[in-house]
Each structure stands twice: as C-alpha cells, then as structure tokens.
Amino acid sequence: MFFQLFGLLTTGFFLGIQHSFDADHVAAVSTIASNNKNLRKSALVGAYWGIGHSLSLLAIGVLVLVFKITLPEIISQYFDVAVGVLLVYLGLVMLRSYYLKKDQSVIEQDENSSHKHIHKSFFIGILHGLAGSAAVMLLVLSSIDSMMDGLLFMLCFGVGTIMGMMVSGTIIGYSFLLTQKYRKFGNAYLIVIAVISIGIGIQVIKENWVF
C-alpha cells in the first residue's frame, strides 16, 4: 500500500515537472521573466505562474474527484484560444518594449514595476490551468478512488509544476543577463523570445479555434 501510494505521488510530482516545460508555458514565462534583471525575481515569476496554474487545476481536480465531472472540451478550447491570444499579445508587448528600449525612463519604469510582472505571471498561470492543458493529470485523477490520494496526487503535481517553472524562470533570467553583456545579442535574444511567443500563440489559436 505504501509503495503504491509513493509511486502515485512520485508520478504526480514528475508529471508536474514535465508539464511545466510545455512550449506554451515556457513561452509565457519567458516574455515576463526576461523583463527582470534579478534572478530571484525571475524565479518568482516562474513560481507564481506555477502557483496560479496549480490553484486552477486544484479547483478542476476537486470537481473530478467529488462529482466525477470535467469541464466540457469546448470550454477548455475557449480558454486555449484565450491563452493563444495572450501569448501573441505578450510577444507584441515585448517587441514594443524593445523599440522603446533606448528611452531610459521606460527602462526605469520596467525595473520599478517588476512586482507587477510577478502578479501578471500568477494570473496567466490561472488561465493556463483553466485551458485544460494538464489532461494527463486529470486522466490519472479520474482513475483514483480515494479522495485523499487524489488530493495528495494534485499537491505533488502542483509542487512539481512550481519547481519546474522556478527552474525555467531562473534559466531564462540568467540567459537574459548573460546576453546583456553584449548589446546586440541581448536585443536579438528579446526579439527571438517575442517571435517564438507570437508563433506559439498563433499555433495554439489555430489548433483550438471553435468560433
């Protein structure tokens, strides 16, 4: 019994880590974390995304555990489209900030508003969770009979997601700091992240367009 539960929780933890590195998740966090010149704040961007994501998945998971119901697929698709639009928006905002980068006042404003980026990451995480991108977790959850085991599984999945996104945010922040030593590389780095975010956003919209 113990080893069965341990295996279930370990699976939840590593599924959470794997899930955190989905392309659309990394793209969203990249556009926010790259605005920070502090590794701690970049890690917090990832952590808050993971917390928001885990909270929304917890709410959906409780519905699965208690009432054995899930959100209709079309609702998840609506949220997926919203995520795609958001990724395109974040990429465009990043391109805009690049063209305004020569304005020192804009740079200072970005530095002073880093806490807003952290809060933004939290709400984006919630939206990502509602988009139903953790289908594997919900599939496993639907096969668990014990409510306590299900809650522990979701907790481990959430912890794995948060830790994975903290690592992702730190790596993105660190790579951004490295590129800033060479202005041309730094500018190219920002443009690449923005274009990737826009591209992934468009792809997500195309795959889930239901209107």
Secondary structure, 3 states (H helix, E strand, C coil): CHHHHHHHHHHHHHHHHHHHCCHHHHHHHHHHHCCCCCHHHHHHHHHHHHHHHHHHHHHHHHHHHHHCCCCCHHHHHHHHHHHHHHHHHHHHHHHHHHHCCCCHHHHHHHHHCHHHHHHHHHHHHHHHHHCCCCHHHHHHHHCCCCHHHHHHHHHHHHHHHHHHHHHHHHHHHHHHHHHCCCHHHHHHHHHHHHHHHHHHHHHHHHHHCCC
